[in-house]
């Protein structure tokens, strides 16, 4: 998986976004659908992990709570990166 930095560097290498053809209405809709889908997936994971975090803190398991916090950050980053990869593929279709 590529980091956000690597994706940004690839975009710079491909040239200025002004040089790309405009997106079609279908591509715009696909991008909007991806945003909605991934926003829901991120929210679902946040709610699930928040519940686990609260349970761990209630039991006094601070080590487990810290692991859950890290997992929450990692999963959010993974889902955002996955979304961005898919969006970039859709954008490349217009080129």
C-alpha positions as CSV (number, residue, x, y, z in Angstrom):
1,X,0.0,0.0,0.0
2,X,1.2,3.4,-0.9
3,X,1.4,6.3,1.6
4,X,-0.3,9.6,1.0
5,X,3.1,11.1,0.3
6,X,3.8,8.5,-2.4
7,X,0.4,9.1,-4.0
8,X,1.0,12.8,-4.0
9,X,4.4,12.4,-5.6
10,X,2.9,10.2,-8.3
11,X,0.3,12.9,-9.1
12,X,3.1,15.5,-9.4
13,X,5.0,13.2,-11.8
14,X,1.9,12.7,-13.9
15,X,1.6,16.4,-14.5
16,X,-0.6,19.2,-13.4
17,X,-4.2,18.3,-12.8
18,X,-5.2,21.1,-15.1
19,X,-3.8,19.1,-18.0
20,X,-6.3,16.3,-17.4
21,X,-9.5,15.9,-19.3
22,X,-12.6,16.9,-17.4
23,X,-14.4,14.1,-15.5
24,X,-17.5,12.7,-17.1
25,X,-20.8,12.8,-15.1
26,X,-20.4,9.0,-14.5
27,X,-17.0,9.5,-13.1
28,X,-18.2,12.3,-10.8
29,X,-21.0,10.1,-9.6
30,X,-18.5,7.2,-9.0
31,X,-16.3,9.5,-7.0
32,X,-19.2,10.7,-4.9
33,X,-20.3,7.1,-4.3
34,X,-16.8,6.2,-3.1
35,X,-16.8,9.1,-0.7
36,X,-20.2,8.1,0.7
37,X,-19.3,4.4,0.9
38,X,-16.0,5.0,2.6
39,X,-17.4,7.6,5.0
40,X,-19.9,5.0,6.1
41,X,-17.2,2.3,6.5
42,X,-15.0,4.6,8.5
43,X,-17.9,5.6,10.8
44,X,-18.8,1.9,11.3
45,X,-15.3,1.1,12.3
46,X,-15.0,4.1,14.6
47,X,-18.2,3.2,16.4
48,X,-17.2,-0.4,16.8
49,X,-13.7,0.5,18.1
50,X,-15.0,3.2,20.3
51,X,-17.3,0.7,22.0
52,X,-14.3,-1.6,22.5
53,X,-12.2,1.2,23.8
54,X,-14.9,2.2,26.4
55,X,-15.2,-1.4,27.5
56,X,-11.4,-1.7,27.9
57,X,-11.2,1.5,29.9
58,X,-14.1,0.4,32.1
59,X,-12.2,-2.8,33.0
60,X,-9.0,-0.7,33.6
61,X,-7.1,-2.4,30.8
62,X,-5.0,0.6,29.7
63,X,-2.6,-1.4,27.5
64,X,-5.5,-2.9,25.5
65,X,-7.1,0.6,25.3
66,X,-3.9,2.0,23.8
67,X,-3.8,-0.9,21.3
68,X,-7.4,-0.1,20.3
69,X,-6.6,3.6,19.9
70,X,-3.7,2.7,17.5
71,X,-5.9,0.2,15.6
72,X,-8.5,3.0,15.2
73,X,-5.9,5.3,13.7
74,X,-4.4,2.6,11.5
75,X,-7.8,1.4,10.2
76,X,-8.9,5.0,9.4
77,X,-5.7,5.6,7.5
78,X,-6.0,2.3,5.6
79,X,-9.6,3.0,4.6
80,X,-8.7,6.5,3.5
81,X,-5.8,5.3,1.4
82,X,-7.9,2.5,-0.1
83,X,-10.5,5.1,-1.0
84,X,-7.9,7.5,-2.5
85,X,-6.4,4.7,-4.6
86,X,-9.8,3.8,-6.1
87,X,-10.6,7.5,-6.7
88,X,-7.3,7.9,-8.5
89,X,-8.1,4.9,-10.8
90,X,-11.4,6.5,-11.7
91,X,-9.6,9.8,-12.5
92,X,-7.1,8.1,-14.7
93,X,-9.9,6.7,-16.8
94,X,-10.5,10.2,-18.1
95,X,-6.9,10.7,-19.2
